[in-house]
Amino acid sequence: MSLSQKNLSFEFFPVRTPEGRAKQIHIRQQLRELSPSFFSCTSGAGGSTREGTLQMVRDILAEQTPVAPHLPCIGMTEEEIKILLDEYYALGVRRLVALRGDIPSGVGYGMQGFRYANELVEFVRQEYNDKFQIIVAAYPEYHPQAQSAADDVKNFVRKVKAGADFAITQYFFNTDAYFRFVDDVRAQGVDIPIIPGIMPIESFNKLARFSDLCGAEIPRWLRLKLHSYADDTASIKALALDVVGEMCERLLDGGASGLHFYTMNNAELTTTLCNRLEKH
C-alpha cells in the first residue's frame, strides 16, 4: 500500500513561546516529508487561543502548506466569525474545520451566536459559497453529550446537509465503531469522505486523561496493558505503535480514504507509524 495514494493530514495546537514556535516549525518540516494534504490547527474555547491560531496559520502558509484552522462557533457572534473568515481568506486559507467547540467555563447557552456546528456550516455556505472547503467532526463512539446514538447520527447528518465537504473523526481504538458509524450515516444518505482520526500513544496517563475528557473509549485490555507498564516508556511505545499501526492498516484496507493524525505537537510517533504503513 502506498500512503501517497491516501489523504494524510496532521493536527497541531498553538504554542505560547518563541521557543515553542521554533520547535513547532521544525516538527512541521519533518512531517511535510510525508506529503500531507494539509495541516490543521486547533483553537481554544471562545476563541481563547485566537492569536496563537492565527500566528500558526500564517507560519504554515508561509511554509507553502495548505492549512485548515479550527473554527469553534460557541462564544463568537456572526460578525466576529465573518471578520475572522475574511482575514483567513485574505491570508490564503481555503479549508476550515467547523466546530461547535467547548462551552467556555462559567458561560451558559444564553450567549449570543450559534449553538451548533450545523448552524455555522450553513452560515459559511451562505456567506462564502464555495470559497472554503468545510470539514466537520464525527464521533464513531458518539459525542459525549449526545442523548443517544440515533441523535448523534442525526446531528452529524444535519452538518453534512448544511454543506460539509468531508469529516474527520474523534480518535478511537475500535475499528468496528468506525465502520459501524460509517454504515449508519451512509444509510442516511451521507456520501462524503469520513477520515479516521488517529491518536499516537505517547503516555498512558496523558491518553487516559484526554480520553476521559473527550469521551474516547480505551478498550479495557489496552488500558490494563498500558497501565501495567507504569513508567516503562519503551514498552508503552512499542505496544502503542503495534496497536495503532495495526488499526490504521485495518482502516485503510477497509476503505478509509485517508488518516488524520492528532500529533500533540510531536513528529516522532506519527512519522514512525506512517513509515510502517508505507511498508504494509
C-alpha positions in Angstrom: 0.0 0.0 0.0 1.3 3.4 -0.9 0.4 6.2 1.5 0.9 8.6 -1.4 -2.5 7.3 -2.6 -4.2 8.3 0.6 -5.0 11.6 2.2 -2.8 12.3 5.2 -3.3 15.3 7.5 -1.8 16.4 10.8 -3.1 18.5 13.6 -1.3 20.9 15.9 -2.2 23.2 18.7 -1.0 26.7 19.3 2.1 27.4 21.4 2.7 30.4 23.6 6.5 31.0 23.4 9.0 31.8 20.7 10.9 28.6 21.6 7.7 26.6 21.2 7.0 28.2 17.9 10.5 27.4 16.6 10.2 23.8 17.7 6.8 23.5 16.0 8.2 24.8 12.7 10.9 22.1 12.9 8.3 19.4 13.6 6.1 20.5 10.7 9.2 20.4 8.5 9.7 16.7 9.4 6.0 15.9 8.8 5.9 17.6 5.4 8.2 14.9 4.2 5.1 12.6 4.4 3.4 14.8 1.7 0.3 15.7 3.8 -2.8 17.2 2.1 -2.9 19.9 4.9 -2.1 20.7 8.4 -4.9 21.7 10.8 -4.6 23.8 13.9 -6.8 24.0 16.9 -8.5 27.0 18.5 -9.5 27.2 22.2 -13.0 27.7 23.6 -14.5 31.0 22.9 -11.5 32.0 20.7 -9.2 31.8 23.7 -6.2 30.9 21.5 -7.2 33.0 18.5 -4.0 35.0 18.2 -1.9 31.8 18.6 -4.0 30.1 16.0 -3.7 33.0 13.6 0.1 33.0 14.0 0.3 29.3 13.3 -1.9 29.8 10.2 0.5 32.4 8.9 3.5 30.2 9.6 2.1 27.2 7.8 1.0 29.2 4.8 4.5 30.8 4.7 5.8 27.2 4.6 3.8 26.6 1.4 1.5 24.1 3.0 -2.3 24.2 2.9 -3.9 24.8 6.4 -7.3 24.2 7.9 -7.8 26.2 11.1 -10.4 25.1 13.6 -13.3 27.4 13.8 -15.4 26.8 17.0 -18.5 28.9 16.9 -19.6 28.9 20.6 -18.9 32.3 22.2 -18.5 34.1 18.9 -21.0 36.4 17.2 -21.8 36.2 13.5 -19.9 39.5 13.0 -16.8 38.1 14.8 -16.9 35.0 12.7 -17.2 36.9 9.5 -14.3 39.2 10.4 -12.1 36.1 11.1 -13.2 34.3 8.0 -12.4 37.4 5.9 -9.0 37.5 7.4 -8.4 33.8 6.8 -9.4 34.1 3.2 -7.2 37.1 2.6 -4.3 35.1 4.1 -4.9 32.3 1.7 -6.9 29.8 3.8 -9.2 27.7 1.8 -10.2 25.0 4.3 -11.9 25.2 7.7 -12.8 22.8 10.5 -16.2 23.9 11.5 -17.0 23.0 15.1 -19.4 23.9 17.9 -16.5 24.0 20.3 -16.3 23.7 24.1 -18.5 26.0 26.1 -16.2 28.4 28.0 -16.1 27.8 31.7 -18.9 29.7 33.5 -20.8 30.5 30.4 -24.2 29.0 29.6 -26.3 28.8 26.4 -27.6 32.3 26.9 -24.7 33.7 24.9 -25.0 35.3 21.5 -24.2 33.5 18.3 -24.5 29.9 17.1 -25.3 27.0 19.3 -24.5 24.1 16.9 -21.9 23.3 14.2 -24.6 22.8 11.6 -25.6 26.4 12.0 -22.0 27.5 11.5 -21.7 25.3 8.4 -24.9 26.8 6.9 -23.7 30.4 7.7 -20.3 29.8 6.0 -22.0 28.4 2.9 -24.5 31.2 2.7 -21.9 34.0 3.2 -18.9 32.4 1.2 -20.5 29.9 -1.2 -17.7 27.5 -2.1 -14.7 29.7 -1.2 -13.9 27.4 1.7 -13.8 23.6 1.9 -15.7 22.8 5.1 -14.6 19.9 7.4 -16.8 18.8 10.3 -16.2 16.4 13.2 -17.6 12.9 13.5 -17.8 10.7 16.6 -17.7 7.0 15.9 -18.3 6.3 19.6 -20.8 9.1 19.7 -20.4 12.6 21.2 -20.2 12.5 25.0 -23.1 15.0 25.2 -25.4 13.1 22.8 -28.7 12.0 24.1 -28.5 8.8 22.1 -26.6 7.1 19.3 -29.5 7.9 16.9 -29.5 11.5 17.9 -25.8 11.8 17.3 -26.2 10.3 13.8 -28.9 12.8 13.1 -26.7 15.7 14.3 -23.9 14.6 12.0 -26.3 14.3 9.1 -27.5 17.8 9.7 -23.9 19.1 9.5 -23.4 17.3 6.2 -26.7 18.6 4.7 -25.8 22.1 5.7 -22.8 21.9 3.3 -19.9 20.0 4.8 -17.4 18.6 2.3 -15.8 15.9 4.5 -15.5 14.8 8.1 -12.6 13.9 10.5 -13.4 11.7 13.4 -12.6 11.9 17.0 -9.8 9.4 17.7 -10.8 5.8 18.7 -9.2 2.4 19.2 -12.1 0.2 18.0 -12.2 0.0 14.2 -15.7 -1.7 14.4 -17.0 1.5 15.9 -15.7 3.5 12.9 -17.1 1.1 10.3 -20.5 0.9 12.1 -20.7 4.7 12.2 -19.9 5.0 8.5 -22.6 2.3 7.7 -25.1 4.2 9.9 -24.6 7.6 8.2 -24.4 6.0 4.7 -27.8 4.6 5.4 -29.0 8.2 6.0 -27.7 9.3 2.5 -24.4 10.7 3.6 -21.7 10.1 1.0 -18.9 12.5 2.0 -15.5 11.1 3.0 -15.1 10.3 6.7 -11.5 10.3 7.6 -10.5 8.4 10.8 -8.7 10.5 13.5 -5.6 8.7 14.8 -4.0 9.4 18.2 -0.5 8.1 18.6 0.0 6.9 22.2 2.9 8.6 23.9 1.9 8.2 27.6 -0.8 6.2 29.3 -1.6 9.0 31.8 -1.9 11.6 29.1 -4.1 9.3 27.0 -6.4 8.4 29.9 -6.8 12.0 31.0 -7.6 13.2 27.5 -9.9 10.3 26.7 -11.9 10.9 29.8 -12.4 14.5 28.7 -13.4 13.8 25.1 -15.4 10.6 25.5 -13.0 8.3 23.5 -13.0 4.8 24.8 -9.8 3.0 25.6 -10.5 -0.8 25.4 -10.2 -2.4 28.8 -7.4 -4.8 27.7 -5.4 -1.9 26.3 -5.9 0.3 29.4 -4.8 -2.6 31.7 -1.8 -3.4 29.5 -0.6 0.2 29.2 -1.2 0.7 33.0 0.9 -2.4 33.8 3.9 -0.9 32.1 3.9 2.0 34.6 6.9 4.3 33.6 8.4 1.8 31.2 8.2 4.2 28.2 9.9 1.9 25.8 7.3 -0.9 26.4 4.5 1.6 26.2 5.8 3.0 22.9 6.3 -0.5 21.3 2.8 -1.7 22.3 1.3 1.6 21.2 2.9 1.6 17.8 1.8 -2.0 17.2 -1.8 -1.4 18.3 -2.3 1.9 16.5 -0.3 0.7 13.4 -2.5 -2.4 13.0 -5.6 -0.3 13.5 -4.5 2.1 10.7 -3.9 -0.9 8.4 -7.4 -2.2 9.0 -9.0 1.2 8.4 -7.2 1.7 5.1 -7.7 -1.9 4.0 -11.4 -1.4 4.9 -11.9 1.6 2.6 -10.9 4.7 4.6 -9.6 7.3 2.2 -7.1 8.7 4.5 -5.9 9.3 8.1 -5.8 12.4 10.2 -3.2 12.3 13.0 -3.5 14.2 16.3 0.2 14.8 16.6 0.2 16.5 20.0 2.9 18.7 18.5 5.2 15.8 18.1 6.6 14.3 14.9 8.3 11.1 16.1 5.4 8.7 16.7 3.4 9.9 13.7 6.4 9.6 11.4 7.1 6.1 12.6 3.5 5.0 12.1 3.4 6.4 8.6 6.7 4.7 7.7 5.4 1.4 8.9 2.2 1.8 6.9 4.2 2.6 3.8 5.8 -0.8 4.1 2.5 -2.6 4.7 
